[in-house]
Amino acid sequence: MTEITVSSPKKILTGDLTGVYACDVYLPDIKKTCPIYSNSSTSAVSNASNFVETYLKEKINRLECILNARDVRQELLEDLEWSKRALAEHEKRK
């Protein structure tokens, strides 16, 4: 996977956003470019950095939840198998 990239701020010269600065943040995992806007070039870069940090923290949290769910599933499957074996052994002793 390639790195997340943040473009240098560019001043928008035409359209509804004339005079606003924009940084493009490329997220390679979803193959998407997200424009981040602000009234100054410095805050555009800061906002883009905050966006990347927030995106990555949320992605990490989501992936950890998925992994925890899989761990729980595996533990439940193991417990289910043990319970079935224990029941079978118990019924043999009757």
C-alpha positions, 0 to 999 in steps of 0.5 A, spaced: 500 500 500 502 506 498 502 512 503 497 517 504 499 524 501 497 531 502 498 536 497 501 543 498 495 548 499 492 551 492 488 557 492 482 556 488 481 562 483 474 560 480 467 558 482 464 558 489 470 557 493 474 563 490 479 565 495 479 559 499 485 554 499 485 547 498 489 541 500 488 534 497 488 528 501 489 521 498 487 515 501 490 509 498 486 504 502 480 506 499 483 509 492 480 516 494 482 523 494 479 528 499 479 535 498 480 539 505 478 547 505 480 553 509 481 560 509 488 560 509 494 556 506 496 554 513 490 552 516 488 548 510 495 544 511 493 543 519 486 541 517 488 536 512 493 533 518 487 533 523 483 529 517 489 524 516 490 523 524 482 522 525 481 518 519 487 513 521 485 513 528 478 511 526 480 506 522 485 503 527 479 503 532 474 499 527 479 494 525 481 492 532 473 491 533 473 487 528 479 483 530 476 483 537 469 480 534 473 474 531 477 473 537 470 472 541 468 468 535 474 463 535 473 463 543 466 461 542 467 456 537 472 453 541 468 453 547 462 450 543 466 444 541 469 443 548 461 443 550 459 438 545 465 433 547 464 434 554 456 432 553 458 426 549 463 423 554 458 425 559 452 421 555 457 415 554 458 414 562 450 414 563 
